[in-house]
């Protein structure tokens, strides 16, 4: 297995087929993903069954209620623009953060790629936490945020989250539409603070943009990143299959 650091973060892995991954190799994969936030596995020859088998080596799988499962692979869901008259809407977010144990990892397998466009962008939430002024970090230390569904279901999670493998501290957010109720302040102050922290998190140049290639499988650590798809100027069908690995109850930093 060969690895090459990407800029400003992320790692490209070659010479490794997930279809033949063994449990002995998984600790190294998990460490690479945690250390680099995003891992790009190039030139993969894996169908959905092998993709799922690889994800099961990373941990217990989880599925978001309401998503469209892949035919024949119910642990995966379809991410697609096919048949849409308008581009899908995507903003920076963390997958399924409103449950007690959000995903540790999300992975996408390229199935059909457009002729142009359709990149996926990632933010480094450790960098976001590190770059906050000390007075802001001190004022927000120990606070929690309510992550919620549109139907009102919600779970509180720490704003600053410690990673169980690396010990790093990340600013744990999702889109402000699904993130509210900063503890210790009123709703107006909470909304302003969360919006400011969110803007701080996704400010260039600290973003990694992944332009998809045939054979790509991308795995990222949901505890350390947010992500969004860039649907602007997409020409052609964009079809990806997504799988998620269950994480732990977030650890407060």
C-alpha positions as CSV (number, residue, x, y, z in Angstrom):
1,X,0.0,0.0,0.0
2,X,1.4,3.4,-1.0
3,X,0.1,6.7,0.2
4,X,0.6,10.3,-1.0
5,X,-0.5,13.3,1.0
6,X,-3.0,15.6,-0.7
7,X,-3.3,19.4,-0.2
8,X,-4.3,21.0,2.1
9,X,-5.2,17.6,3.7
10,X,-6.3,14.1,2.7
11,X,-4.3,11.1,1.5
12,X,-4.3,9.2,-1.8
13,X,-3.8,5.4,-1.5
14,X,-2.7,3.2,-4.3
15,X,-1.5,-0.3,-4.6
16,X,-4.3,-1.5,-2.3
17,X,-7.5,-3.2,-3.3
18,X,-10.4,-2.9,-0.8
19,X,-11.8,-6.1,-2.3
20,X,-8.9,-8.1,-0.8
21,X,-8.5,-6.1,2.4
22,X,-7.9,-8.2,5.5
23,X,-8.7,-7.4,9.2
24,X,-4.9,-7.1,9.8
25,X,-4.7,-4.2,7.4
26,X,-7.7,-2.3,8.8
27,X,-5.9,-0.6,11.8
28,X,-3.6,1.0,9.3
29,X,-6.5,2.2,7.2
30,X,-8.3,3.6,10.2
31,X,-5.1,5.5,11.3
32,X,-4.6,6.9,7.8
33,X,-8.2,8.2,7.6
34,X,-8.0,9.7,11.1
35,X,-4.7,11.3,10.5
36,X,-5.5,12.7,7.0
37,X,-9.3,13.2,7.5
38,X,-10.1,11.9,3.9
39,X,-8.6,8.8,2.2
40,X,-8.9,8.4,-1.6
41,X,-8.6,4.8,-2.8
42,X,-7.7,4.8,-6.5
43,X,-8.4,2.2,-9.2
44,X,-10.6,0.0,-7.2
45,X,-12.2,-3.1,-8.7
46,X,-15.0,-3.6,-6.3
47,X,-18.7,-4.2,-6.7
48,X,-21.2,-3.3,-4.0
49,X,-20.8,-6.6,-2.1
50,X,-17.0,-6.1,-1.8
51,X,-17.6,-2.5,-0.9
52,X,-19.9,-3.5,2.0
53,X,-17.5,-6.2,3.1
54,X,-14.7,-3.6,3.3
55,X,-16.9,-1.3,5.3
56,X,-17.8,-4.1,7.7
57,X,-14.1,-4.4,8.5
58,X,-14.2,-0.8,9.7
59,X,-17.1,-1.4,12.0
60,X,-20.8,-1.9,12.4
61,X,-22.8,-0.4,9.5
62,X,-25.5,2.1,9.9
63,X,-28.2,3.5,7.6
64,X,-30.0,6.8,7.5
65,X,-33.8,6.4,7.6
66,X,-35.5,7.8,4.5
67,X,-32.6,7.3,2.1
68,X,-33.0,5.1,-1.0
69,X,-31.3,1.8,-0.6
70,X,-29.2,0.3,-3.4
71,X,-31.0,-2.6,-5.0
72,X,-29.4,-5.8,-3.8
73,X,-27.3,-3.9,-1.2
74,X,-29.6,-2.6,1.5
75,X,-26.7,-1.3,3.6
76,X,-25.9,1.2,1.0
77,X,-27.9,4.2,-0.4
78,X,-27.9,5.9,-3.8
79,X,-26.5,9.4,-4.2
80,X,-27.6,10.5,-7.7
81,X,-28.7,13.4,-9.9
82,X,-30.3,11.1,-12.4
83,X,-33.8,12.2,-13.4
84,X,-33.7,15.5,-11.7
85,X,-34.8,18.7,-13.5
86,X,-32.8,20.9,-11.0
87,X,-29.4,20.1,-9.4
88,X,-29.5,18.5,-5.9
89,X,-28.9,21.0,-3.1
90,X,-25.8,20.3,-1.0
91,X,-24.3,22.4,1.8
92,X,-21.5,21.6,4.2
93,X,-22.8,19.1,6.7
94,X,-22.0,16.1,8.9
95,X,-23.9,12.9,8.0
96,X,-26.7,11.9,10.3
97,X,-25.3,13.9,13.2
98,X,-28.7,14.1,15.0
99,X,-28.5,10.5,16.4
100,X,-26.9,9.5,19.7
101,X,-24.1,7.6,17.9
102,X,-23.4,9.5,14.6
103,X,-21.3,7.7,11.9
104,X,-17.6,7.4,12.4
105,X,-16.9,7.0,8.7
106,X,-18.8,7.7,5.5
107,X,-17.6,6.1,2.2
108,X,-18.6,6.7,-1.4
109,X,-18.0,4.5,-4.4
110,X,-18.0,6.0,-7.9
111,X,-20.6,4.2,-10.0
112,X,-21.3,6.6,-12.9
113,X,-19.5,9.9,-13.2
114,X,-20.5,13.0,-15.2
115,X,-18.4,14.3,-18.1
116,X,-17.4,17.3,-15.9
117,X,-18.2,18.7,-12.5
118,X,-19.5,17.0,-9.4
119,X,-16.5,17.3,-7.0
120,X,-16.9,16.6,-3.3
121,X,-15.5,19.2,-0.9
122,X,-14.3,18.6,2.7
123,X,-13.5,20.9,5.6
124,X,-11.0,20.1,8.3
125,X,-12.8,20.6,11.6
126,X,-9.6,20.1,13.7
127,X,-8.1,23.0,11.8
128,X,-11.3,25.0,12.4
129,X,-11.0,24.4,16.1
130,X,-7.3,25.2,16.2
131,X,-7.8,28.5,14.4
132,X,-10.4,29.9,16.7
133,X,-9.0,32.7,18.9
134,X,-8.1,31.5,22.4
135,X,-10.7,33.7,24.0
136,X,-13.5,32.2,21.8
137,X,-12.3,28.6,22.6
138,X,-12.3,29.3,26.3
139,X,-15.7,30.9,26.2
140,X,-17.2,27.9,24.3
141,X,-15.4,25.1,26.1
142,X,-17.8,22.5,27.6
143,X,-20.8,23.7,25.6
144,X,-23.2,21.5,23.7
145,X,-25.2,22.0,20.5
146,X,-28.5,20.4,19.5
147,X,-28.4,18.5,16.3
148,X,-31.8,18.0,14.9
149,X,-34.0,16.6,12.1
150,X,-36.5,18.7,10.3
151,X,-39.3,16.9,12.2
152,X,-37.9,18.1,15.5
153,X,-36.1,15.0,16.7
154,X,-32.8,16.1,18.3
155,X,-29.7,15.0,20.2
156,X,-27.2,17.1,22.0
157,X,-23.5,16.7,21.3
158,X,-20.4,18.5,22.5
159,X,-19.3,21.5,20.4
160,X,-15.7,20.4,20.8
161,X,-15.3,16.7,20.2
162,X,-12.2,14.6,21.0
163,X,-11.3,11.9,18.5
164,X,-10.9,8.5,20.1
165,X,-7.9,7.4,18.0
166,X,-5.8,10.6,17.6
167,X,-7.0,12.6,20.6
168,X,-7.4,15.6,18.4
169,X,-10.1,18.1,19.1
170,X,-12.6,19.0,16.3
171,X,-15.3,21.6,16.0
172,X,-18.3,19.3,15.7
173,X,-21.0,21.0,13.6
174,X,-23.4,20.5,10.7
175,X,-25.4,22.9,8.6
176,X,-27.1,25.5,10.8
177,X,-30.5,24.3,9.5
178,X,-29.9,21.2,11.5
179,X,-27.7,22.7,14.3
180,X,-29.0,25.0,17.0
181,X,-29.4,25.5,20.8
182,X,-25.9,26.3,21.9
183,X,-26.0,25.7,25.6
184,X,-25.7,28.5,28.0
185,X,-27.0,31.3,25.7
186,X,-30.4,32.4,24.3
187,X,-31.6,31.3,20.9
188,X,-30.7,34.5,19.2
189,X,-27.1,34.4,20.5
190,X,-27.0,30.7,19.7
191,X,-28.0,31.2,16.1
192,X,-25.4,33.9,15.6
193,X,-22.6,31.9,17.2
194,X,-23.4,28.7,15.3
195,X,-23.6,30.6,12.0
196,X,-20.2,32.3,12.7
197,X,-18.6,29.0,13.6
198,X,-20.0,27.4,10.5
199,X,-18.7,30.1,8.2
200,X,-15.3,29.9,10.0
201,X,-15.2,26.1,9.3
202,X,-15.8,26.3,5.6
203,X,-13.6,29.3,4.7
204,X,-11.1,28.7,1.9
205,X,-8.3,27.9,1.5
206,X,-8.6,25.2,4.2
207,X,-10.8,23.0,2.0
208,X,-10.0,19.8,0.1
209,X,-11.8,19.4,-3.2
210,X,-12.0,15.9,-4.6
211,X,-12.5,15.6,-8.3
212,X,-13.8,12.1,-9.0
213,X,-12.2,9.6,-11.2
214,X,-13.4,6.2,-12.4
215,X,-12.5,3.5,-9.8
216,X,-12.5,5.9,-6.8
217,X,-13.6,5.0,-3.4
218,X,-13.4,7.8,-0.9
219,X,-13.6,7.3,2.9
220,X,-13.7,10.1,5.4
221,X,-13.9,10.6,9.1
222,X,-17.2,12.2,10.0
223,X,-15.8,13.2,13.5
224,X,-13.2,15.4,11.9
225,X,-14.8,16.8,8.8
226,X,-17.8,18.3,7.1
227,X,-18.5,17.8,3.4
228,X,-20.7,18.9,0.5
229,X,-21.1,18.0,-3.2
230,X,-20.5,20.7,-5.8
231,X,-23.4,20.3,-8.2
232,X,-22.6,23.5,-10.1
233,X,-21.9,23.0,-13.8
234,X,-22.3,19.2,-13.7
235,X,-22.6,17.7,-17.2
236,X,-23.9,14.2,-17.2
237,X,-25.1,11.6,-14.7
238,X,-23.5,11.4,-11.3
239,X,-24.2,8.2,-9.4
240,X,-22.4,7.2,-6.2
241,X,-23.2,4.5,-3.6
242,X,-22.8,5.5,0.0
243,X,-22.1,3.4,3.1
244,X,-21.7,4.5,6.7
245,X,-19.9,3.0,9.7
246,X,-21.4,3.5,13.2
247,X,-19.4,5.7,15.6
248,X,-19.3,6.1,19.3
249,X,-21.2,8.6,21.5
250,X,-19.2,11.8,20.9
251,X,-16.5,12.5,23.5
252,X,-16.4,16.0,24.9
253,X,-13.1,17.8,24.8
